[in-house]
Structures are given as C-alpha cells and as structure tokens.
Amino acid sequence: MKKTCVITGGSSGIGRAITALFIDNGYNVYNLDISQSDLGIYLECNITDHESVHQHIDNIAKNGPIDVLITSAGIHFSANIEDTSEQDLQRVFDINVKGAYSAVQAVLPNMKKYNSGSIIILASDQALVAKPNSFAYNLSKNALASLAKTTAIDYAKYNIRANALCPGTIETPLYHKAIEHYCDVSGSDINEVHKSEAQMQPLARLGQPQEVAHYALFLASDNASFITGSTPVIDGGYTTG
C-alpha cells in the first residue's frame, strides 16, 4: 500500500521538488496550493483559509493514514522593522505561520489515530541566524522552528515526529523574485548580485531544490525515526560562521 504525503505549497520551488521526489519514491502526494500543478493530486487551497485547510485534510484522512505532512507554502518579504507595516507583518504571518499551524493542527487527529507520522516544516536558516532587512520573514521562520519543537514534545507519545528543515539560499523562483526586487530598488547589477550570493556560501554556490527534497525524504523515512524536534540545516555551511 502506498504511503500518503500531504504538502502545502507543492506547486513550485522547493515544494515542487519535494512533490516530484516523493512521487518517484512511491507516495501518493496531495498538494494544497493556490497555483495549479501537474504533479500529484492537486487541491486548490488558500493556505490562509483555516477552514479550507482543515476540510481538505479531513477529506484526505478518510482514505487512511496520512504518513507525512510537509508545510512548504510561504512568501518572502524584505524590509527592516521600521519599513514593515502592520499589514505587511500580518500577511507574512498569515501565509508562513498560520498556514503551517492550520495544516499541522488538521493532520494530528489522523496521525494520533494511527500512532505514527512525520511532520516536516520548511523553515529557513533564518530560524537560526539573522539577515539584514528581513524582520518579518525572520520572525516567521523562528516561529516555525518553535512550532516544530513544541509539536515534537507534545506528540512524541503518539510516535509523531516533527522537525523544522532549514534551507539556506536555494535557487528557486522565490529567490529569483527577491533578487530582482532588490536590484530594482537598489540599481545593482543582477549578475553581480547572483555572484555575491554564491560567494557568501562557504561552498561557493547556491543550493538546489532537489537537495532540500532529498533531505525531506530522509526525515520522512524510518531511517530518521529517532529525529524529532530538530532544526536540521541545509545551507552550504552559511550558518557555521
């Protein structure tokens, strides 16, 4: 019998790479996203809509155990605290944090019923270190690390594991959008900015979505059965400095 994985934000970037890899490894993957996808079982869902998230996951749960939940939906926002409006902060938290909260809350009754489950929350290296002009985004990623840790503690007795996977600078559409926005505002040369971003990493390159996907697959597997409440980093060595 195929295992079941639910992912939020599985239509692009790291989420899409995870969806593809889990399908290749025999999972039925349900993708909750606002953007259409040709991979997995696509369910149109605005992750900020708490009731919609619960309804979709409740319907999936009727088919049997949900083995893995991966929360990948998220947005980037670049600004310091003075330049972050209340509306900006709310939007970042609605998508990055509330969306993950809704999905985790919705999946737990099913995982408790089957006394098993792996929850993988896509956080960021910014759950561990600060970066300039990243007040709201950094705050949201720290909240996601906390979500993983508290869930791990509260639900270990049900054999449910929760970890916050923390990618560094990964070459995704979100990354390219952020760089393009920075260059538009600053007038910087985009090629030089890309080079600079790569040189900031000890391995002197950007990470790729497929590399994060393989880490997620490991965390979902029985080989990671003693790993919970952790914040594993995949960042080319950036946070070691």
GIVENLIN-V805923 format. One line per field, one symbol per residue. psi: psi as a letter, one per 30 degrees, with the letter a starting at -180 (. if undefined). Layout:
psi=???
This chain:
psi=kklkkkkkhgflbeeeeeeeeeefggkjkkjjlfkkkgkajkjkkjffjeeeeeeeeeeefffakjekkkjfkllkkjlleegjleeeeeeeeeeeeeeeeeeeeefeeeeeeghklkkjkjblfffelllkhheeeeeeeeeeeeeeeeeeefgefghkkkkjkilbjkjleeeeeeeeeeeeefglkeeeeeeeeeffkeghlllkeeeeeeeeeefflffgfgjlglikkjgggegf.
